[in-house]
Structure formats: structure tokens, C-alpha cells
Amino acid sequence: MEKPILELKNISKSFIGVKALQNVNFSCRQGEVHILMGENGAGKSTILKILSGLYKPDAGTILLKGDPVSFRNPQEAQNAGIAMVYQELTVLPEMTVAQNIFLSNEPRNRWGTIDNKEIRQKSKEMLVRYKIDIDPDDLVGTLPIAKQQMVEILKILVRDPEIIILDEPTSALAREEVTKLYDIINTLIENGKTIIFISHRFEEIFHIGDRATVLKDGHFVATVNMKEITQEDLIKLMVGRPLKSIFPPKLDTDANEKVFEISNLNVENILYDISFDIKKGEVLGIAGLQGHGQTELLNSLAGVIHKNSGRIFINSKEVRIKNPIQAIRSGIALIPEDRKTQGLLLTLSVRENASVASLYLRQVLGFIKRKKENVFADDIIKRLSIKTPDMEQQVVNLSGGNQQKVVLGKGLAIKPKVLLFNEPTRGIDVETKQEFYKLMRNLAAEGVTVIMYSSDLMEVIGMSDRVLVMYEGRITAEINKDEINEENIMRGAVGLAGSGGNL
């Protein structure tokens, strides 16, 4: 059997009140894509941070090419040939693409100063080699998130590491960029590199992965060959039981009662004449290729961005929304796409985050009723099954899935009439996704208007009673019930009307 390039033996790591890893074993071979899997809180992130030098294990041994190693910081891990592309971007927006790629690794000229000409030339060569259409002189902050993600990856590749850790690398990428990333990974594997890949998207782990190691509750479960296991068996390893159906059954509703209506909504140079309505009990899906106005549509309904014209009706009554406070007071809650930068105050507690949008409901003469606040927070934690030692735990210390539950709890706290979900399950595990889907379906059944945009087509198809497809800021198709499928959605996504699509 081929000797592993990297081995973790009996690795343990504890934090205050939490055993994150307990005697975990993990190994990967040179030239393979090794998937690291498990629910949020399973221990994946802790392993990655140990490998990248951010954490030091409490016990156990790390072997690199058969030799024991110990990293005191990320620089030592990088010097040893291990590099990590984090899910959260670390690019500097005010610097150019080229400057970001060579940050802290700048070539010097004969006078010892940074050689900007060589930085630009080498960056251009890398962009051409990996077929990435970005100008090396562009400021990174002006680029879409998907291209910033590509710059993040190039920052690592320029150091020529032996082992590359990719943490949810496709979560912000459109389909064409995902294909490009696969090409980059294949090139790296052909050159003898090793990839450790973390993803919750089953279609891509079966497409790109050679083997997978599954963790659960900080314990090693199994290492499997991707060609020898089914999706159902892999889910069973992760959650300890089979998931018969990830998506809850759709309600057979023919209600004609309109509970939400948008008329002629326009946002300058972004959205054009958007009109639609939602009937009681429906989950409305918004689809289309990334960057065609879906996020802006939800943000305009939530008062985050200014609309030039358009009318909004809730239960046949017009509401006027010019800012997020007016939206909240009207009963519209937004669950944003990036929980860390848009949905949470990371250094504050679970209680403070969950309650921040609804403080007005528990105030008297401007003073917060603390007892009522604690009862509220405890109720949200129980209702959403948020895994936290207590309500005063800083939200930054929670897993991604539990952080997303806190964001949802914050939205539910205002007793919403309309819930806007933007990429609701990005970066969370399959069982937590299932919890979210059940919650969304139950909320719709209770009369809450649920609108969901997702770049995951299977999620849109599995959850939606009706789908609106957007292209270049316009609704190009409306697809109903049994006609909701990938082909009809993609036809609308490129501006074509198809079967089931009404222009």
C-alpha cells in the first residue's frame, strides 16, 4: 500500500467545555483529492487549523512524509509545504490582484526593494496558466466575490505547496468558476500535489474526490473510497442514520389568497420592472446564474438598497420601505448570504445576536426587560436546536450551522410576515440543511411568506412550489410545480423561455 504523505495519529484537542477532537486518525496520499466530511461541529475545522498551524493539538502525532512535525504558527506550516485556502476571504481589497497574490512573498530587486514589475509579470503568467480572466492591475475590492476567491487560491499556489487544503472553495463560485476550479485541481494532482477538500455539496465531492474521511462529534468514523460508496451510505456515516428524504414534502395547496405582492420594482441599472405575487403556503424560489440581480432583489425588499420605483403589498396592504428598520417594522426579515459579515456580530453572545433586531419588542421606556430577554433567548435556542454551552457564548465560537441558526433566530424574533432567504444553507452540513428545509416549509404552512434564492439548483428544485428565474435583472421565466426542473431553470437563466417558463 502506498505510504501516506500526511498522517495524523490519535489527535485530540479540547477547548473550554468542548472536546473538539478525540483520538482522531487521518491520512492522505500524494496525488489524491481527499474529502474531509462531517456535520458542522464534527471537528473538521479543528483538524484544518491544526494542520495549518493555527492550533496545537493537546495530544497525538503529525507525520509529514514519515517524519514527525509540529507547527507553532501558519508560517511554519507553509514552510513545510502545507497551505490552506480559507472559506472566509483574506484578500486585501485596496491592493491589486498582483499585490495580493504575492503578499508577504514579494520578489526583490538587486537593491532589496519590492520588484513590482516582476510581481505583475509573474501574476500575469499565473492567471494565463490557470485560464483565469482577471487583470493583475485590478483592485481586488472591485472584483466579484467569485473572482476574489480565485485570487485567494492563487495566493496559495504561488508558494508551490505540497498539500493544499480547500475549505468550501466553491461556496461563492458560479458554475463556470466551479468548472475552472476543477481544472486547476486536476492540474495540481497531475503535478503530484495533494488536495484536502471540504465541501457539503454531494455532487461535487463525488465528482472530484478519490477518498473521504468522515468525522462525527470529534471522533473518526471511517475512510472510504468514493467509487465504492453511495450517497445514502455516506450520509449514514455522517449522521449515524439514513436520511430518507432531505427535502420535506411539498404541500398540495391551491390557495388563491395573495399574501405578498411586488409591482413594477426597479433598481437603477440592476433590476427592471419586477412584478410577482405569492399565495398563502407557497415557498417561492428565485433562481438564475449568480450575479443577475437575485441578491439585489432580496436586498431591495429588505430596504438594504434603494429602489427607484415599485410597490410592496403584504396581505393586500401597501407597505413603504426605504431602509432596513422600516422593513423590520413591516414584518420583513432578511437572512443574508454571508452570515459572518452580514448576519452576525461575531464577538457578541448568542443572546445578543438573536435579539438585536427585535429589542423594541422587549423594551419599556428604552430599557430592555432582561428577564424577558433571557426567556426569549432560551426559547430561540431550544426552538432551533442551537448547540451552545449557554446563551452567553460568543457566536464566533459556534459551528457554521449553528451560527446560521442564530441568524435565522434573529429573523424569527421580529415575528415576520415575510422571510427572505439568500443562500440559506451555504457552508452547512446535510443534517442542518434538512432542519432548515423543515423550518422553511413549516413557516410557509403557518402563513409566513417564504422567498428563497439559492445557487444550488437541487435546493431550488427540492424546496420550491414555484420558481422565478432571473437574467440580467429581469424575470425571464416562471415555473410551476411539476415543471420545475434543471432544464427549464437553465433556459430561463440564459434568457430563453422554455417548457414551463412564461415570459
Secondary structure as GFF3:
##gff-version 3
##sequence-region A 1 503
A	DSSP	beta_strand	6	15	.	.	.	ID=ss1
A	DSSP	beta_strand	18	28	.	.	.	ID=ss2
A	DSSP	beta_strand	33	37	.	.	.	ID=ss3
A	DSSP	alpha_helix	44	51	.	.	.	ID=ss4
A	DSSP	beta_strand	59	64	.	.	.	ID=ss5
A	DSSP	beta_strand	67	69	.	.	.	ID=ss6
A	DSSP	alpha_helix	74	79	.	.	.	ID=ss7
A	DSSP	beta_strand	82	85	.	.	.	ID=ss8
A	DSSP	alpha_helix	97	101	.	.	.	ID=ss9
A	DSSP	alpha_helix	116	129	.	.	.	ID=ss10
A	DSSP	three_ten_helix	140	142	.	.	.	ID=ss11
A	DSSP	alpha_helix	145	157	.	.	.	ID=ss12
A	DSSP	beta_strand	163	167	.	.	.	ID=ss13
A	DSSP	alpha_helix	175	190	.	.	.	ID=ss14
A	DSSP	beta_strand	194	198	.	.	.	ID=ss15
A	DSSP	alpha_helix	202	208	.	.	.	ID=ss16
A	DSSP	beta_strand	211	216	.	.	.	ID=ss17
A	DSSP	beta_strand	219	225	.	.	.	ID=ss18
A	DSSP	three_ten_helix	226	228	.	.	.	ID=ss19
A	DSSP	alpha_helix	231	239	.	.	.	ID=ss20
A	DSSP	beta_strand	258	267	.	.	.	ID=ss21
A	DSSP	beta_strand	271	279	.	.	.	ID=ss22
A	DSSP	beta_strand	283	287	.	.	.	ID=ss23
A	DSSP	alpha_helix	294	301	.	.	.	ID=ss24
A	DSSP	beta_strand	309	314	.	.	.	ID=ss25
A	DSSP	beta_strand	317	319	.	.	.	ID=ss26
A	DSSP	alpha_helix	324	329	.	.	.	ID=ss27
A	DSSP	beta_strand	332	335	.	.	.	ID=ss28
A	DSSP	pi_helix	339	343	.	.	.	ID=ss29
A	DSSP	alpha_helix	350	355	.	.	.	ID=ss30
A	DSSP	three_ten_helix	359	362	.	.	.	ID=ss31
A	DSSP	beta_strand	363	364	.	.	.	ID=ss32
A	DSSP	beta_strand	367	368	.	.	.	ID=ss33
A	DSSP	alpha_helix	370	383	.	.	.	ID=ss34
A	DSSP	three_ten_helix	395	397	.	.	.	ID=ss35
A	DSSP	alpha_helix	400	412	.	.	.	ID=ss36
A	DSSP	beta_strand	418	422	.	.	.	ID=ss37
A	DSSP	alpha_helix	430	445	.	.	.	ID=ss38
A	DSSP	beta_strand	449	453	.	.	.	ID=ss39
A	DSSP	alpha_helix	457	463	.	.	.	ID=ss40
A	DSSP	beta_strand	466	471	.	.	.	ID=ss41
A	DSSP	beta_strand	474	480	.	.	.	ID=ss42
A	DSSP	three_ten_helix	481	483	.	.	.	ID=ss43
A	DSSP	alpha_helix	486	493	.	.	.	ID=ss44
###
